[in-house]
């Protein structure tokens, strides 16, 4: 672990060791959280037979599907990797991905 390396190896005062988060882990966490939101966001509706059922409101055709989540996590990771030296550019890249996927013909958001 990072702490173990710092305690075990003495690099002297000339070197400072920084820990960087693994982008793959960040992508994985984001994908897992989006999937949890899709699976846990339900609404109770009444069927024609007067039966009460729970229905997912975020998943399905035209909504947040597994394929869309996979694409979002890939582009999220790319935005981080391509802009690791500049936080503002990283933020712009991440939001550009969000706005691109939120864009529709009726409400284009590609220029955000």
Buried (B, 14 or more C-beta within 10 A) or exposed (E): EEEEEEEEEEEEEEEEEEEEEEBEEBBEEBBEEBBEEBEEEBEEEEEEEEEEEEEBEBBEEEEBBEEBBBBBBEBBBBBBEEBEEEEEEBEBBBEBBBBBEEBEEEEEEEEE
